[in-house]
Amino acid sequence: MDPANRVVTKLALQELWDNTTNLGLQRGASLGIAEVLASLKAIGPRVALADVGKPLEWLRTPSERKWGFKELSSHLVPPSRRDFRLEEFPGGYAFVATIWEAEGLEPVLLLEKYH
């Protein structure tokens, strides 16, 4: 399938892509809000939002990221939790944050939205 036409079909993602190709990154650890903010300051990764039924959305501008991180403060699943119930979060949705990396490639912070 043409990467430009791909949509997220299920979570948790097994690979990341952009409009041209599979990025070849490996899923890393789940992150809490402090780790998300620290990783952005330390390495400035690209940020992607995965939502089932939609294309992978790349948050490129500071305003796009600012909106996303305000949302995260009350909807982020702590990394210590393996299971969670959506009813525990405002509005019945939650995010899982993970860092994706590979040697020699720019890391990506992935936010997966569960609802």
Beta strands, then each sheet from edge to edge (+ up, - down):
strand 1: 26-31
strand 2: 46-51
strand 3: 57-59
strand 4: 94-101
strand 5: 108-114
sheet 1: 1+ 4- 5+ 2+ 3-
end
